[in-house]
């Protein structure tokens, strides 16, 4: 069983690093037409997805 010290030494990825929070705001209404994707939000969402995936990979490597 892991001790408290061993548990605290392990790295974790914050759950706030999640592109779905950005995707929630990624569409904008233009008049009465269907929502259109906002290119700036899509770019930010893509960057957050890559950051999250890389953070998980680094944590897995560090905790191995």
C-alpha positions as a LaTeX table, in Angstrom:
\begin{tabular}{lrrr}
\hline
Residue & $x$ (\AA) & $y$ (\AA) & $z$ (\AA) \\
\hline
Unk1 & 0.00 & 0.00 & 0.00 \\
Unk2 & 1.35 & 3.44 & $-0.94$ \\
Unk3 & 2.12 & 5.87 & 1.81 \\
Unk4 & 0.91 & 9.46 & 1.83 \\
Unk5 & 4.40 & 10.67 & 0.91 \\
Unk6 & 4.59 & 8.31 & $-2.08$ \\
Unk7 & 1.14 & 9.41 & $-3.23$ \\
Unk8 & 2.05 & 13.11 & $-2.95$ \\
Unk9 & 5.21 & 12.57 & $-5.01$ \\
Unk10 & 3.27 & 11.28 & $-8.01$ \\
Unk11 & 2.41 & 13.78 & $-10.70$ \\
Unk12 & $-1.20$ & 14.40 & $-11.71$ \\
Unk13 & $-2.84$ & 16.24 & $-14.60$ \\
Unk14 & $-5.33$ & 18.87 & $-13.55$ \\
Unk15 & $-8.88$ & 18.05 & $-14.69$ \\
Unk16 & $-9.23$ & 21.69 & $-15.75$ \\
Unk17 & $-6.96$ & 20.96 & $-18.75$ \\
Unk18 & $-9.80$ & 19.87 & $-21.00$ \\
Unk19 & $-10.72$ & 21.13 & $-24.44$ \\
Unk20 & $-14.41$ & 20.40 & $-23.86$ \\
Unk21 & $-14.66$ & 23.53 & $-21.71$ \\
Unk22 & $-13.56$ & 25.57 & $-24.72$ \\
Unk23 & $-15.70$ & 23.59 & $-27.17$ \\
Unk24 & $-18.75$ & 24.72 & $-25.22$ \\
Unk25 & $-18.15$ & 28.25 & $-26.55$ \\
Unk26 & $-16.80$ & 27.26 & $-29.99$ \\
Unk27 & $-19.95$ & 28.06 & $-31.98$ \\
Unk28 & $-21.51$ & 31.44 & $-32.51$ \\
Unk29 & $-24.87$ & 32.38 & $-33.92$ \\
Unk30 & $-24.92$ & 34.65 & $-36.93$ \\
Unk31 & $-28.41$ & 36.04 & $-37.37$ \\
Unk32 & $-31.03$ & 33.31 & $-37.54$ \\
Unk33 & $-28.72$ & 30.90 & $-39.37$ \\
Unk34 & $-27.22$ & 27.76 & $-37.93$ \\
Unk35 & $-24.30$ & 28.20 & $-35.53$ \\
Unk36 & $-20.95$ & 28.50 & $-37.26$ \\
Unk37 & $-17.66$ & 27.34 & $-35.79$ \\
Unk38 & $-15.46$ & 30.11 & $-34.43$ \\
Unk39 & $-11.96$ & 29.54 & $-35.89$ \\
Unk40 & $-10.19$ & 31.11 & $-32.88$ \\
Unk41 & $-12.01$ & 28.85 & $-30.42$ \\
Unk42 & $-11.32$ & 25.82 & $-32.60$ \\
Unk43 & $-7.59$ & 26.62 & $-32.68$ \\
Unk44 & $-7.52$ & 27.08 & $-28.90$ \\
Unk45 & $-9.45$ & 23.84 & $-28.40$ \\
Unk46 & $-6.97$ & 21.95 & $-30.57$ \\
Unk47 & $-4.04$ & 23.38 & $-28.64$ \\
Unk48 & $-5.64$ & 22.42 & $-25.32$ \\
Unk49 & $-6.23$ & 18.87 & $-26.57$ \\
Unk50 & $-2.57$ & 18.52 & $-27.53$ \\
Unk51 & $-1.47$ & 20.00 & $-24.19$ \\
Unk52 & $-3.71$ & 17.57 & $-22.27$ \\
Unk53 & $-2.44$ & 14.56 & $-24.22$ \\
Unk54 & 1.20 & 15.60 & $-23.73$ \\
Unk55 & 0.63 & 16.24 & $-20.02$ \\
Unk56 & $-0.83$ & 12.75 & $-19.59$ \\
Unk57 & 2.09 & 11.24 & $-21.50$ \\
Unk58 & 4.61 & 13.07 & $-19.30$ \\
Unk59 & 2.82 & 12.05 & $-16.10$ \\
Unk60 & 2.73 & 8.42 & $-17.22$ \\
Unk61 & 6.43 & 8.57 & $-18.04$ \\
Unk62 & 7.32 & 10.22 & $-14.72$ \\
Unk63 & 5.20 & 7.81 & $-12.68$ \\
Unk64 & 6.50 & 4.69 & $-14.45$ \\
\hline
\end{tabular}
